[in-house]
Amino acid sequence: MSSVLINIGRSGAAAARTALELTAQNIANANNPDYARRTLGQTEVVSTATVGLFTSTALSGVRLDGVRRSDNLLLQSQVRTSASDLARADAEITGLRAAETAIERAGVFENIVEFEASLARLQSDPLDPSLRASVLESARSLAGTLNLADTALGQARTNSQAQASADVDELNVQVGLLADLNAQIIRALPGTAGQAALFDQRDAALSDITERFGGSVVIGPNGTANVRLGDASGPDLVDGTQTTPLNMTIAADGTLSFAVGAAAVAPSSGSLAGEAAALAAQRDLQLELDDVAALTITTLNNAQAGGTAPDGTAGQSLFSGSTAGDIGIALASGAGLATAPAGSPPQSRDISNLTALRDALAINGPAASTDAMLFGLSSRISGQEITRSALSTIAESAQSTLSAETGVDLDAEAANLVRYQQAFQASGRIMQVANDIFNSILGIR
């Protein structure tokens, strides 16, 4: 009898001690987003004895049934998917805002308006040297602004490419880590604290991978994870302990393409998808900016060619170049501005050609093109921000649901501390009672 009690007390004390250790571990990791709550599995130990023709069974303590890790594969999949979609929206908005800042800070629209205003002032006295010099300086400022916008937009594109390259490098690091974790999971003993820690690291690596490039994740019966990019028919990124790195190529126009081995892949979610979309938008903005510069050059140079300067000579080109990056001033001085129509005599005050130029600028001119470009960009950013807000709500809801399922509840853990401490003390008391009984038996004479 006393030996059975000792076994019961010893096994109960061991179980309570292990449960206390797990509870302390849970509390220590309460704020760790990559940690899943642990509990201790326990089963009853039943002993069987036979005396003569009689067989009896009796409870003889508790057996530790392994460390159980709170898990929900469906909720984890939802969290990864929503986080991947949110990462795409964040990355795209970041790239679009950088492009918008590049153009707005350069002041392209304002300088076009100022140039048109300088032409309006010249109409009041077309032969005034100071007004002519003012027009030429406004033109020079406009060209410099377009150059600056081109440079700033190029820098925004370079930054987006650098971030995408860093994301690809980090993704490949996590891919290698996941393959190593799969190898360790295969060797880990089921139900151990070490296996639970490996599962935590596995889930963290999966979140990091899918946040950068959306993919399909399959968890095997032994806990290993396989990842395919895109849907379930996409190329394998991780297959057990085998990996195929993701490669990124930057095209001449600055856009991105991706491949896993020989298979081309196009991300539909994740930060790399957002960065690819942002770079495509920046390429389109670059083309629109070049169109604004080309329209400015063509409109002004054609007007100059159709007019006469104050000295009676034919008007010469005002701008040189063909794009926002190489536009410059070709006219030597304001005296070369052709304000009078072709064939006018020297010192003519006829402003017909200047008026025609202003009309050409006002109707579907560079100002209207720049305004349409900025409005379209602003509208796209606004739409993306609305989408991002909705995706953020979905991601937070999914994470909250998962946390409620697998996270640590400090109130529950505090109650467990008290419960397991009492169980430990009770087990110690059982062993003390068994010792008293045994001593009493030995003392019988």
matplotlib code that plots the C-alpha trace (Angstrom):
import matplotlib.pyplot as plt

x = [0.0, 2.7, 4.8, 1.8, 1.2, 4.9, 4.6, 1.5, 3.1, 6.4, 4.7, 2.3, 5.1, 7.1, 4.0, 3.3, 6.9, 6.9, 3.6, 4.9, 8.0, 5.7, 3.5, 6.5, 7.7, 4.2, 4.3, 7.8, 6.7, 3.3, 4.4, 6.2, 4.1, 6.0, 5.2, 2.3, 1.0, 2.3, 0.4, 1.4, -0.4, -1.0, -2.5, -3.4, -1.1, -3.1, -1.4, -2.6, -2.0, -2.9, -3.1, -4.2, -7.3, -8.1, -6.9, -7.4, -6.4, -5.6, -4.6, -0.9, -0.1, 0.3, 2.4, 3.6, 2.1, 4.3, 4.3, 1.3, 1.6, -1.6, -2.0, -4.6, -3.4, -6.5, -6.1, -2.4, -3.1, -5.6, -3.1, -0.4, -2.7, -4.0, -0.5, 0.8, -2.0, -1.4, 2.4, 1.6, -0.6, 2.0, 4.9, 2.9, 1.7, 5.3, 6.6, 3.7, 4.2, 7.9, 7.0, 4.4, 6.9, 9.5, 7.3, 5.5, 8.7, 10.3, 7.4, 6.8, 3.2, 4.0, 6.9, 4.7, 2.2, 4.9, 6.2, 2.8, 2.5, 5.8, 4.4, 1.3, 3.4, 5.4, 2.2, 2.0, 5.2, 6.7, 9.9, 10.8, 14.2, 13.6, 10.3, 12.0, 14.8, 12.1, 10.5, 13.9, 14.7, 11.2, 11.9, 15.3, 13.7, 11.0, 13.7, 15.6, 12.5, 11.9, 15.5, 15.1, 11.8, 13.5, 16.4, 14.1, 11.8, 14.9, 16.0, 12.6, 12.9, 16.4, 15.1, 12.2, 14.6, 17.0, 14.2, 13.0, 16.5, 16.8, 13.4, 14.6, 17.8, 15.9, 13.3, 16.1, 17.7, 14.3, 13.9, 17.3, 16.3, 13.0, 14.8, 17.1, 14.2, 12.5, 15.6, 15.6, 11.8, 12.3, 14.8, 13.0, 11.2, 7.4, 5.9, 9.1, 9.7, 12.4, 9.9, 7.5, 10.2, 11.0, 7.4, 7.5, 10.5, 8.9, 5.8, 7.9, 9.9, 6.7, 5.2, 8.4, 8.4, 4.8, 4.8, 7.4, 6.0, 2.6, 2.6, 0.9, 2.0, 1.5, 2.3, 3.2, 2.1, 5.5, 5.3, 7.6, 6.5, 6.6, 6.2, 5.1, 5.1, 1.7, -0.9, -0.6, 0.5, 3.4, 7.1, 8.6, 10.5, 10.9, 10.3, 11.3, 15.0, 15.4, 15.3, 15.2, 16.1, 14.0, 15.8, 14.9, 15.7, 15.5, 14.5, 15.8, 12.7, 13.2, 10.4, 10.9, 10.5, 10.9, 11.9, 12.3, 14.8, 13.7, 10.0, 8.9, 6.6, 4.5, 3.6, 0.0, 0.6, 3.5, 5.8, 7.6, 4.3, 3.7, 7.2, 6.8, 3.5, 5.1, 8.0, 5.6, 3.7, 6.9, 7.9, 4.5, 5.0, 8.5, 6.9, 4.2, 6.9, 8.8, 5.6, 5.2, 8.7, 8.3, 5.1, 6.7, 9.7, 7.5, 5.0, 7.5, 9.9, 7.1, 5.8, 9.3, 9.7, 6.5, 7.4, 9.8, 12.2, 12.5, 15.5, 13.4, 15.0, 13.1, 12.6, 15.0, 14.3, 13.8, 14.4, 16.9, 16.5, 13.6, 12.9, 12.6, 16.1, 17.8, 15.6, 17.6, 17.6, 18.8, 18.0, 21.0, 19.0, 15.5, 16.0, 15.5, 11.9, 9.7, 6.6, 5.6, 4.2, 6.4, 7.3, 6.9, 9.3, 12.0, 10.8, 7.2, 4.9, 2.5, 2.0, 0.0, 2.6, 2.9, -0.9, -0.9, 1.8, -0.2, -3.3, -1.3, 0.0, -3.5, -5.4, -4.2, -0.7, 2.0, 0.0, -3.0, -0.9, 1.0, -2.3, -3.8, -0.6, -0.6, -4.4, -4.2, -1.3, -3.1, -6.3, -4.4, -2.7, -6.1, -7.7, -4.7, -5.0, -8.7, -7.7, -4.9, -7.2, -9.6, -6.7, -5.3, -8.6, -8.8, -5.2, -5.7, -8.9, -7.2, -4.2, -6.6, -8.5, -5.2, -3.9, -7.1, -6.6, -2.8, -1.7, -0.9, -3.7, -1.9, -4.9, -5.3, -1.5, -1.6, -4.4, -2.4, 0.6, -1.5, -3.2, 0.1, 1.8, -1.0, -0.7, 3.0, 2.4, -0.4, 1.9, 4.6, 2.0, 1.0, 4.6, 4.8, 1.7, 3.1, 6.3, 4.3, 2.3, 5.5, 7.2, 4.0, 4.1, 7.7, 7.0, 4.3, 5.6]
y = [0.0, 2.5, 1.7, 2.5, 5.7, 6.6, 5.9, 8.1, 10.9, 10.7, 10.7, 13.5, 15.7, 15.1, 16.0, 19.1, 20.3, 19.9, 21.6, 24.5, 24.8, 24.9, 27.5, 29.7, 29.3, 30.4, 33.5, 34.4, 34.2, 36.0, 38.8, 36.6, 36.5, 33.4, 31.4, 28.9, 28.0, 24.7, 22.3, 19.0, 15.8, 13.4, 9.9, 7.6, 4.7, 1.6, -1.3, -4.9, -7.5, -11.2, -13.2, -16.7, -16.7, -13.1, -10.2, -6.5, -3.2, 0.0, 3.6, 4.0, 7.6, 9.6, 9.2, 12.3, 12.1, 14.7, 18.5, 19.6, 22.7, 24.7, 24.7, 25.5, 25.1, 26.7, 29.9, 30.0, 29.8, 32.6, 34.8, 34.1, 34.9, 38.2, 39.3, 38.6, 40.7, 43.5, 43.4, 43.8, 46.9, 48.4, 48.0, 49.3, 52.4, 53.1, 53.0, 55.1, 57.7, 57.9, 58.6, 61.2, 63.0, 63.0, 64.8, 67.1, 68.2, 69.1, 71.4, 70.5, 71.8, 75.0, 75.8, 75.2, 77.6, 80.1, 79.9, 80.5, 83.5, 84.9, 84.7, 86.6, 89.3, 89.5, 90.2, 93.6, 94.8, 92.2, 94.2, 94.8, 93.1, 92.4, 90.6, 88.6, 87.6, 86.6, 84.3, 82.7, 82.2, 80.7, 78.3, 77.4, 76.8, 74.6, 72.5, 72.2, 71.1, 68.4, 67.3, 67.2, 65.2, 62.7, 62.3, 62.0, 59.5, 57.5, 57.5, 56.3, 53.5, 52.6, 52.5, 50.2, 47.9, 47.8, 46.9, 44.2, 42.8, 42.8, 41.0, 38.3, 37.8, 37.5, 35.2, 32.8, 32.9, 31.9, 29.2, 27.7, 28.0, 26.2, 23.3, 23.0, 23.1, 20.3, 18.2, 18.8, 18.2, 14.8, 13.8, 15.4, 13.2, 13.6, 15.4, 17.0, 20.7, 20.7, 19.6, 22.3, 25.0, 23.7, 24.1, 27.7, 28.4, 26.7, 28.9, 32.0, 31.1, 30.4, 33.7, 35.5, 33.7, 34.2, 37.8, 38.5, 36.2, 34.6, 30.8, 27.6, 25.8, 22.1, 20.7, 17.1, 14.4, 14.7, 18.5, 19.4, 22.2, 22.4, 25.7, 26.3, 29.8, 31.0, 28.3, 24.5, 24.0, 26.5, 25.6, 24.1, 26.6, 24.2, 20.4, 18.7, 19.4, 20.5, 24.1, 26.1, 29.8, 32.6, 34.7, 38.3, 40.1, 43.8, 44.8, 47.8, 49.7, 49.1, 46.5, 43.1, 39.5, 36.4, 32.7, 29.6, 27.5, 27.6, 28.4, 32.0, 33.1, 36.2, 37.1, 37.9, 38.9, 39.7, 42.6, 41.6, 41.7, 45.3, 46.4, 44.9, 46.8, 50.0, 49.7, 49.2, 52.3, 54.3, 53.1, 54.4, 57.7, 58.1, 57.7, 60.3, 62.7, 62.2, 62.9, 66.2, 67.2, 66.2, 68.1, 71.2, 71.0, 70.4, 73.1, 75.8, 74.9, 74.8, 78.1, 79.6, 78.2, 79.9, 83.3, 86.2, 87.6, 91.4, 91.6, 90.3, 86.8, 83.5, 82.1, 79.5, 76.5, 77.4, 73.9, 71.2, 67.4, 65.1, 63.8, 65.0, 63.8, 65.8, 68.8, 72.0, 75.6, 76.1, 79.8, 82.1, 85.1, 86.4, 88.6, 85.4, 84.9, 85.0, 86.9, 88.3, 86.1, 85.0, 87.8, 90.6, 93.5, 94.1, 95.6, 94.5, 94.7, 92.2, 89.5, 87.1, 84.4, 84.8, 84.6, 81.4, 80.0, 80.7, 79.2, 76.0, 75.7, 76.4, 73.8, 70.2, 71.5, 70.5, 71.9, 69.8, 66.7, 67.2, 67.8, 64.6, 62.6, 63.8, 63.4, 59.8, 59.0, 60.6, 58.7, 55.4, 56.0, 57.0, 53.7, 51.7, 53.3, 52.3, 48.8, 48.7, 49.8, 47.0, 44.4, 45.7, 45.0, 41.5, 40.8, 42.1, 40.0, 36.9, 37.4, 38.1, 34.9, 32.9, 34.5, 33.5, 30.0, 29.6, 32.6, 32.9, 34.1, 35.5, 35.1, 31.4, 30.9, 32.6, 30.3, 27.3, 28.4, 28.2, 24.9, 23.1, 24.4, 22.9, 19.7, 19.6, 20.1, 17.5, 15.0, 15.7, 15.2, 11.8, 10.6, 11.8, 9.8, 6.8, 7.2, 7.5, 4.3, 2.4, 3.5, 2.5, -1.0, -1.4, -0.4, -3.1, -5.8]
z = [0.0, 1.0, -2.1, -4.3, -2.5, -3.0, -6.7, -6.9, -5.0, -7.0, -10.4, -9.4, -8.1, -11.4, -13.4, -11.4, -11.6, -15.4, -15.7, -13.6, -15.9, -18.9, -17.3, -16.5, -20.1, -21.3, -19.1, -20.3, -23.9, -23.5, -25.8, -28.3, -31.6, -32.8, -29.7, -29.3, -25.8, -24.3, -22.1, -20.5, -21.6, -18.7, -18.6, -15.7, -14.7, -13.9, -12.2, -12.3, -9.6, -9.4, -6.1, -6.5, -8.7, -8.1, -10.3, -9.4, -10.9, -9.1, -10.1, -9.5, -10.5, -13.6, -16.8, -18.7, -22.2, -23.8, -24.4, -26.4, -28.5, -29.3, -33.0, -35.7, -39.3, -40.8, -38.7, -39.4, -43.1, -42.9, -40.9, -43.5, -46.4, -44.9, -43.9, -47.4, -48.9, -46.5, -47.2, -50.9, -50.3, -47.9, -50.4, -53.4, -51.4, -50.3, -53.9, -55.2, -52.5, -53.3, -57.0, -56.0, -53.7, -56.4, -58.9, -56.5, -54.7, -58.0, -58.6, -62.3, -62.4, -60.5, -62.9, -66.0, -64.5, -63.8, -67.3, -68.7, -66.4, -67.7, -71.2, -70.1, -68.7, -71.9, -73.8, -72.1, -73.7, -76.2, -76.7, -73.0, -72.4, -68.8, -69.5, -72.2, -69.8, -67.3, -69.8, -70.6, -66.9, -66.4, -69.3, -67.8, -64.4, -66.0, -67.8, -64.5, -62.7, -65.3, -64.9, -61.1, -61.3, -63.6, -61.2, -58.2, -59.9, -60.9, -57.3, -56.1, -58.6, -57.4, -53.8, -54.8, -56.6, -53.7, -51.3, -53.6, -53.9, -50.1, -49.8, -52.2, -50.3, -47.0, -48.5, -49.7, -46.2, -44.7, -47.3, -46.3, -42.6, -43.2, -45.0, -42.0, -39.6, -41.6, -41.2, -37.4, -37.1, -38.8, -36.1, -33.2, -30.6, -30.7, -27.8, -26.6, -25.8, -28.4, -31.1, -30.0, -30.3, -33.8, -34.8, -33.5, -35.6, -38.6, -38.4, -38.1, -41.2, -43.1, -42.1, -43.3, -46.6, -47.5, -46.3, -49.0, -51.8, -51.4, -51.7, -50.9, -47.7, -46.9, -43.5, -43.6, -41.0, -39.3, -39.1, -41.9, -44.2, -48.0, -49.9, -53.5, -54.9, -56.2, -55.9, -55.3, -58.9, -58.6, -58.5, -55.3, -53.2, -50.3, -50.6, -47.4, -47.0, -50.7, -51.7, -55.0, -54.5, -55.9, -58.6, -59.5, -62.8, -63.3, -66.9, -68.8, -67.9, -64.2, -63.8, -62.1, -63.1, -60.9, -61.4, -59.4, -61.2, -64.9, -63.9, -64.2, -61.4, -60.9, -57.3, -56.6, -53.0, -50.6, -50.5, -53.7, -55.5, -54.2, -55.1, -58.6, -59.0, -57.7, -60.2, -63.0, -62.0, -61.7, -65.2, -66.5, -64.6, -66.2, -69.6, -68.7, -67.4, -70.7, -72.6, -70.6, -71.5, -75.1, -75.4, -73.8, -76.2, -79.3, -78.5, -77.7, -80.5, -83.1, -82.0, -82.2, -85.7, -86.8, -85.6, -85.9, -83.3, -82.7, -85.0, -87.9, -88.0, -87.9, -84.4, -83.2, -80.9, -77.3, -75.8, -76.6, -75.8, -76.1, -72.5, -69.0, -68.3, -71.1, -71.7, -71.7, -73.0, -76.6, -77.0, -76.1, -74.8, -74.4, -77.5, -79.6, -78.5, -81.6, -80.4, -83.8, -86.6, -89.5, -92.0, -89.4, -89.7, -87.0, -83.7, -84.4, -81.5, -83.1, -80.4, -82.6, -82.4, -78.6, -78.2, -80.3, -78.2, -75.0, -76.5, -77.4, -73.8, -72.3, -74.4, -73.7, -73.0, -70.5, -67.5, -68.4, -68.9, -65.6, -63.8, -65.2, -64.3, -60.7, -60.4, -61.7, -59.3, -56.3, -57.1, -57.3, -53.9, -52.4, -53.7, -52.4, -49.0, -48.8, -49.8, -47.3, -44.5, -45.3, -45.5, -42.2, -40.5, -42.0, -40.9, -37.4, -37.1, -38.3, -35.9, -33.0, -33.7, -33.9, -30.7, -28.9, -30.0, -29.5, -27.5, -23.8, -21.5, -18.4, -16.2, -17.1, -16.6, -13.2, -12.1, -13.4, -11.3, -8.2, -9.2, -10.1, -7.0, -4.9, -6.9, -6.1, -2.4, -2.4, -4.0, -1.4, 1.3, -0.2, -0.1, 3.5, 4.4, 2.7, 4.7, 7.9, 7.1, 6.3, 9.5, 11.4, 9.9, 10.8, 14.3, 14.9, 17.3]

ax = plt.figure().add_subplot(projection="3d")
ax.plot(x, y, z, "-o")
ax.set_aspect("equal")
plt.show()
